[in-house]
Amino acid sequence: MTGRVLVVDDERSVAELLEIALRNEGYEVETAYSARDALHKAARWTPDVALVDIRMEDMSGIELLSALREIGDVAVIMMTAYASVETAVEAMRRGAFDYITKPFELDEIKLVVARAFEYKYLKSENLALREELKKYKVSEEVIGKDPKFLKVLEKAKMVARTDSTVLLVGESGTGKELIAREIHKMSRRANNLFIPVNIAAIPDELIESELFGHKKGAFTGATSDKKGLFEAANGGTLLLDEISEASPRLQSKLLRAIETKEIIPLGSTKPIKVNVRIIAATNTDLREAVRNGKFREDLFYRLNVVTIKLPPLRERKGDIPLLVEYFLRKYSEKHGIPKKRFSTKAMQILMRYHWPGNIRELQNVVEQALILSQGMEIEPNDLPQELLDAVKHPAQVFDFTQKGFKTLEEIEKDYIDYVLKGVNWDKRTAASILGIDLSTLYRKITKYRLKPPQKGGS
């Protein structure tokens, strides 16, 4: 984790403890023991996030909050041992990101700081998207001329005019989140937040708190009120990715939220009205999940108002050269490498490959080849060995045209096992190739009982 955090507290022991804890998380940290010192350092150093004690001798934390926000786009988290509803409301009214009461747990501080950085990222990302709207009908990242893909864009443009719930269906790596962002950008909600949440990446015991928020004391560790993502996305769009992974309890709560446009934070009995456009995404067959009793039928029909199916890359191979050109330009700029090109033979291999990981896999292959190739032209030998093997021996690639189809779970298991073996069970690299969080990969490994190859000797 990178980013700048300013810790402001006239109690030196507290400030120094926070400095050590946050440095260990990978942040750059400056400490200030007075409000005036904080303003001086903020003007010189420009922090991303500030942890501010609400009571100091030379200036109140509320006053410092306003002054910091005039200096720059600083996410300010207030800290106080004198908790009261009045000070919390005033801090939030003045633009504080969050409010923490002393004594606090370091894990709580780390979590709130991480959320502040996530919020800043989402905010800056959406500002950039709004700027792009002035130049493009869709963002530069939306690439393709295949008729199947153009139908997706046309449908996305049509549904963007409405507030209808949308269900995006497609294999992993086909660009479901990208299309969801485009729908948001083309909608009347474009000036508000687009917040993606991966249901499968958040532990079951935390997902309800993340989505709906909680009140102080709702459960062990809930030391302050927390706004959920439904409320944070009010007026905007919430993408519920991997919706098929929602537990029965969460499905019930999502159904109520969509039907009533209300949420109830954990530990509260008072509903909160929310105006959120829901886009759900899945790489599984929800109808089959309904038939198997794994997904609520009523929730399915609430989500399935408009369905957009994204084609896999193997069904739009004519777009591969366009995508390759875009990724070459993107990563040559990112890494400061002169722009290269794929040789005819290397491009032929890309066109013959089955792309089980779809566009995300292509993106990774192009970036790797650009970095590792020594000449200005990328040759077949610069491509990953597993890709060359799959093209040389097509039987190694899943063949969907034969009888006896595998279930989606069997295909997923085989592909995860295939990727893990291809990277010598380097889980971080495998998670990156698969396009999933490391925690999600661990759950899949446990679910499918996958094990690394036995090494000789013990």
C-alpha positions in Angstrom: 0.0 0.0 0.0 1.4 3.4 -0.9 0.2 6.9 0.0 0.8 9.7 2.4 -0.8 9.9 5.8 -0.5 12.9 8.2 -1.0 12.0 11.9 -2.0 15.0 14.1 -2.2 14.5 17.8 -0.7 16.6 20.7 -0.3 13.4 22.7 3.1 12.3 21.4 2.8 8.7 22.4 -0.4 8.3 20.4 1.0 10.0 17.3 4.2 7.9 17.4 2.3 4.7 17.9 0.1 5.5 14.8 3.2 6.5 12.8 4.9 3.1 13.4 1.7 1.1 12.7 1.0 2.9 9.5 4.6 2.8 8.3 4.4 -1.0 8.7 1.4 -0.9 6.4 3.6 0.7 3.7 2.3 4.3 4.0 4.5 7.4 4.0 3.8 9.0 7.4 4.4 12.5 8.8 3.5 13.4 12.4 2.5 16.8 13.8 2.0 17.6 17.5 0.0 20.8 17.0 -2.5 22.1 14.5 -0.2 24.8 13.3 2.6 22.3 12.7 0.1 20.1 10.8 -0.8 23.0 8.5 2.8 23.8 7.8 3.6 20.1 6.9 0.4 19.7 4.9 1.2 22.8 2.7 4.7 21.4 2.1 4.0 17.7 1.8 0.4 17.4 0.6 -1.0 14.3 2.4 -3.6 12.0 0.9 -5.2 11.1 4.3 -5.0 12.9 7.7 -5.7 11.4 11.1 -6.7 14.4 13.3 -7.3 14.7 17.0 -10.4 16.7 17.6 -9.1 18.5 20.7 -5.8 20.4 20.6 -4.6 23.5 22.4 -3.8 25.9 19.5 -6.8 25.0 17.2 -9.7 22.6 17.3 -9.7 19.5 15.1 -12.8 20.8 13.4 -11.1 24.1 12.4 -8.0 22.1 11.3 -10.3 19.9 9.2 -11.6 22.9 7.2 -8.1 24.3 6.8 -6.7 21.0 5.5 -9.5 20.7 3.0 -8.6 24.1 1.6 -5.0 23.0 1.1 -5.9 20.0 -1.0 -8.0 16.9 -1.5 -7.3 15.4 1.9 -9.5 12.6 3.4 -9.7 13.6 7.0 -10.4 11.1 9.8 -11.3 12.6 13.1 -10.1 11.1 16.4 -11.4 12.0 19.9 -11.7 10.6 23.4 -14.7 13.0 23.9 -17.2 11.2 21.7 -20.5 12.9 21.2 -23.2 13.0 18.5 -22.8 16.8 18.1 -19.0 16.7 17.3 -19.4 13.7 15.0 -22.2 15.4 13.1 -20.3 18.7 12.9 -17.2 16.8 11.6 -19.1 15.0 8.9 -20.9 18.2 8.0 -17.5 19.9 7.5 -16.4 17.1 5.2 -14.7 14.5 7.4 -14.3 11.1 5.8 -14.9 9.2 9.1 -14.9 9.5 12.9 -13.1 7.3 15.4 -13.3 7.3 19.1 -10.5 6.7 21.6 -9.4 4.3 22.8 -9.2 2.5 19.4 -7.8 -0.7 18.1 -4.9 -0.4 15.6 -6.7 -2.7 13.2 -9.6 -0.3 13.2 -7.3 2.6 12.3 -5.7 0.5 9.5 -9.1 -0.4 8.1 -10.5 3.1 8.1 -7.3 4.5 6.5 -7.5 1.8 3.8 -11.1 2.7 3.2 -10.1 6.4 2.9 -7.6 5.6 0.2 -10.1 3.4 -1.6 -12.6 6.3 -1.5 -10.0 8.7 -2.9 -9.2 6.3 -5.6 -12.9 5.9 -6.6 -13.4 9.6 -6.5 -10.4 10.4 -8.7 -11.3 7.6 -11.0 -14.8 8.9 -11.5 -13.6 12.4 -12.0 -11.3 11.1 -14.8 -14.2 9.2 -16.3 -16.3 12.4 -16.4 -13.5 14.2 -18.2 -13.3 11.4 -20.8 -17.0 11.9 -21.5 -16.1 15.3 -23.1 -13.9 13.6 -25.7 -15.4 10.1 -26.2 -18.8 8.5 -26.4 -17.2 5.6 -24.6 -13.8 5.4 -22.9 -10.6 4.6 -24.7 -10.6 1.2 -23.0 -13.8 0.0 -24.8 -12.3 -1.6 -27.9 -13.9 -3.8 -30.5 -15.6 -3.8 -33.9 -17.0 -7.4 -33.8 -20.8 -7.4 -34.4 -21.4 -9.3 -31.2 -19.5 -6.8 -29.2 -21.1 -3.8 -30.9 -24.5 -5.3 -30.0 -23.3 -5.2 -26.3 -22.4 -1.5 -26.6 -25.7 -0.7 -28.3 -27.7 -2.4 -25.6 -25.6 -0.7 -22.9 -26.3 2.7 -24.4 -30.1 2.0 -24.5 -30.3 0.8 -20.9 -28.1 3.6 -19.7 -31.0 6.1 -20.4 -33.0 4.3 -17.7 -32.6 3.3 -14.1 -33.4 -0.3 -14.8 -31.4 -3.0 -13.0 -29.0 -4.7 -15.3 -27.5 -8.2 -15.2 -24.2 -8.6 -17.0 -23.4 -12.2 -17.9 -20.1 -13.5 -19.2 -17.0 -15.5 -18.5 -14.3 -14.1 -16.2 -12.1 -11.6 -18.0 -14.7 -10.5 -20.7 -15.0 -7.0 -19.4 -18.2 -7.0 -17.3 -17.0 -4.3 -15.0 -15.9 -2.1 -17.9 -19.3 -2.3 -19.5 -20.9 -1.5 -16.1 -18.8 1.6 -15.9 -19.8 2.6 -19.4 -23.5 2.2 -18.5 -22.9 4.4 -15.4 -21.0 7.0 -17.5 -23.7 7.3 -20.1 -26.5 7.5 -17.5 -27.8 10.6 -15.6 -26.0 9.3 -12.6 -22.6 9.9 -14.1 -21.8 12.8 -11.8 -22.1 10.5 -8.8 -20.1 7.5 -7.6 -19.7 4.2 -9.4 -18.8 1.7 -6.7 -17.8 -1.9 -7.6 -17.9 -4.6 -4.9 -16.8 -8.1 -5.4 -19.1 -10.3 -3.3 -16.8 -13.3 -3.4 -13.8 -11.3 -2.2 -15.3 -10.2 1.1 -15.7 -12.7 3.9 -19.3 -13.6 4.8 -19.0 -12.1 8.3 -18.1 -8.7 6.9 -20.1 -8.4 3.7 -23.4 -7.2 5.3 -21.5 -4.5 7.2 -19.7 -3.4 4.0 -22.9 -3.2 2.0 -25.4 -1.8 4.5 -23.2 -0.3 7.2 -23.4 -0.8 10.9 -24.1 1.1 14.1 -21.6 1.4 17.0 -21.8 -1.7 19.2 -23.6 -3.8 16.5 -21.0 -6.5 17.0 -17.6 -7.0 18.6 -15.2 -4.5 17.1 -17.9 -2.1 15.9 -16.5 0.8 17.8 -18.1 3.5 15.7 -20.9 4.0 13.1 -20.0 3.0 9.6 -21.6 4.0 6.3 -22.2 1.1 4.0 -21.6 1.0 0.2 -25.3 1.3 -0.6 -25.4 4.6 1.2 -22.0 5.7 -0.2 -23.3 5.0 -3.7 -26.5 7.0 -3.1 -27.4 8.8 -6.4 -24.9 6.6 -8.3 -24.4 3.0 -9.3 -23.4 0.0 -7.3 -21.9 -3.0 -9.2 -22.5 -6.3 -7.4 -19.9 -8.5 -9.0 -19.9 -12.3 -8.6 -23.5 -12.0 -7.4 -23.8 -15.8 -7.5 -21.5 -16.1 -4.5 -24.0 -14.2 -2.2 -25.1 -16.3 0.8 -28.9 -17.0 1.2 -29.0 -14.5 4.0 -27.4 -11.8 1.9 -29.7 -12.6 -1.0 -32.6 -12.0 1.2 -31.3 -8.6 2.3 -30.4 -7.6 -1.2 -33.9 -8.4 -2.4 -35.4 -6.2 0.3 -33.0 -3.3 -0.5 -33.8 -3.5 -4.2 -37.6 -3.8 -3.7 -38.0 -1.1 -1.0 -35.0 1.1 -1.9 -34.2 1.1 1.8 -31.4 -0.4 3.9 -31.1 -1.1 7.6 -27.5 -0.9 9.0 -26.5 -3.7 11.3 -27.5 -2.8 14.9 -30.2 -0.4 13.8 -34.0 -0.6 13.4 -34.3 2.6 11.4 -34.4 2.2 7.6 -32.4 4.6 5.4 -33.7 5.5 1.9 -31.2 5.0 -0.9 -31.4 5.9 -4.5 -28.9 3.4 -6.1 -28.8 1.9 -9.6 -27.9 -1.8 -9.2 -25.9 -3.6 -11.8 -25.1 -7.3 -11.1 -22.5 -9.4 -12.8 -21.9 -13.1 -12.9 -19.9 -15.7 -14.8 -22.3 -18.5 -13.8 -25.7 -19.5 -15.0 -28.1 -18.0 -12.5 -31.1 -19.8 -14.0 -29.3 -23.1 -13.3 -28.5 -21.8 -9.7 -32.2 -21.1 -9.2 -33.1 -24.6 -10.4 -30.6 -26.1 -8.0 -31.9 -24.0 -5.1 -28.7 -22.0 -4.7 -30.1 -18.7 -5.8 -33.4 -17.1 -4.9 -35.8 -17.0 -7.9 -37.4 -13.7 -6.8 -34.0 -12.0 -6.5 -33.0 -13.4 -9.9 -36.0 -11.7 -11.6 -35.3 -8.5 -9.7 -31.8 -8.5 -11.2 -32.7 -9.8 -14.6 -34.7 -6.8 -15.8 -32.2 -6.3 -18.6 -29.6 -8.9 -19.4 -26.4 -8.1 -21.4 -24.3 -11.1 -22.4 -20.7 -10.4 -23.1 -19.1 -12.7 -25.7 -15.8 -14.5 -24.8 -12.7 -13.4 -26.7 -12.6 -16.7 -28.7 -15.9 -15.6 -30.3 -14.6 -12.1 -31.3 -11.0 -13.0 -32.4 -11.1 -10.2 -35.0 -10.8 -7.8 -32.1 -7.5 -9.3 -30.9 -5.2 -7.1 -33.0 -7.1 -3.9 -31.9 -6.8 -5.0 -28.3 -3.1 -5.9 -28.6 -2.4 -2.5 -30.1 -4.1 -0.7 -27.2 -2.3 -2.8 -24.6 1.1 -2.2 -26.3 0.5 1.5 -26.2 -0.8 1.5 -22.6 2.1 -0.6 -21.2 4.9 1.0 -23.2 3.8 4.3 -21.7 3.4 2.9 -18.2 6.8 1.2 -18.1 8.7 3.7 -20.2 9.5 1.1 -22.8 9.6 2.0 -26.6 6.5 0.8 -28.3 7.0 -2.6 -30.0 4.9 -4.7 -32.3 4.0 -8.4 -32.6 5.6 -10.3 -35.5 3.2 -12.0 -38.0 4.0 -15.4 -36.5 3.5 -14.2 -32.9 0.1 -12.6 -33.9 -0.9 -15.8 -35.6 -0.3 -17.7 -32.3 -2.5 -15.1 -30.5 -5.2 -15.6 -33.0 -5.1 -19.4 -32.7 -5.1 -19.5 -28.9 -8.4 -20.3 -27.2 -8.1 -17.6 -24.5 -9.8 -19.2 -21.5 -8.9 -16.1 -19.5 -10.4 -13.8 -22.2 -9.3 -10.2 -22.4 -7.7 -10.1 -19.0 -5.4 -13.0 -20.0 -4.6 -11.3 -23.3 -3.7 -8.1 -21.4 -1.3 -10.0 -19.2 0.3 -11.8 -22.1 0.9 -8.5 -24.0 2.4 -6.8 -20.9 4.7 -9.7 -20.2 5.9 -10.0 -23.8 6.5 -6.3 -24.0 8.7 -6.3 -20.9 10.6 -9.5 -21.6 11.2 -9.2 -25.3 14.7 -7.9 -26.3 14.0 -6.7 -29.8 11.5 -4.1 -31.2 9.4 -7.0 -32.6 7.8 -9.6 -30.3 8.4 -13.1 -31.5 6.8 -16.4 -30.6 9.6 -17.3 -28.2 8.7 -14.1 -26.2 5.2 -15.5 -25.5 4.4 -17.6 -22.3 5.4 -21.3 -22.8 1.9 -22.5 -21.6 0.3 -20.5 -24.5 2.8 -22.0 -27.0 2.1 -25.5 -25.7 -1.7 -25.0 -25.9 -1.5 -23.8 -29.5 0.9 -26.7 -30.4 -1.2 -29.3 -28.7 -4.8 -28.1 -29.0 -6.1 -31.1 -27.1 -4.8 -29.4 -24.0 -7.3 -26.6 -24.5 -10.9 -27.1 -23.4 -13.0 -28.3 -26.3 -16.6 -27.1 -26.0 -17.7 -28.6 -29.3 -17.5 -32.2 -28.1 -20.2 -34.2 -26.4 -20.2 -34.6 -22.6 -19.9 -31.0 -21.5 -18.2 -30.3 -18.3 -20.0 -28.3 -15.7 -18.9 -24.7 -15.1 -17.4 -25.7 -11.7 -15.4 -28.5 -13.4 -14.1 -26.0 -16.0 -13.2 -23.5 -13.3 -11.4 -26.1 -11.3 -9.4 -27.3 -14.3 -8.5 -23.8 -15.3 -7.4 -22.7 -11.8 -5.3 -25.9 -11.5 -3.9 -25.3 -15.0 -2.8 -21.7 -14.1 -1.4 -22.7 -10.7 0.8 -25.4 -12.3 1.9 -23.0 -15.1 3.3 -20.5 -12.5 4.7 -23.2 -10.2 2.0 -22.5 -7.6 3.0 -18.9 -7.2 -0.4 -17.9 -5.8 0.0 -14.1 -6.2 0.9 -14.5 -9.9 -1.9 -17.0 -10.4 -4.5 -14.7 -8.8 -3.3 -11.9 -11.1 -3.7 -14.0 -14.2 -7.1 -15.3 -13.1 -8.2 -11.8 -12.3 -9.3 -12.6 -8.7 -8.3 -11.6 -5.2 -5.7 -13.7 -3.4 -8.3 -14.4 -0.7 -10.7 -15.7 -3.4 -8.0 -17.9 -4.9 -7.4 -19.5 -1.5 -11.1 -20.2 -1.1 -11.2 -21.8 -4.6 -8.1 -23.9 -3.8 -9.9 -25.2 -0.6 -13.2 -25.7 -2.3 -11.7 -27.8 -5.2 -9.1 -29.5 -2.9 -6.3 -28.5 -5.2 -2.8 -29.4 -4.1 0.7 -28.6 -5.6 2.6 -31.4 -7.2 4.6 -33.6 -4.7 8.2 -32.8 -4.5 10.8 -35.6 -4.3 12.0 -36.3 -0.7 10.5 -35.1 2.5 
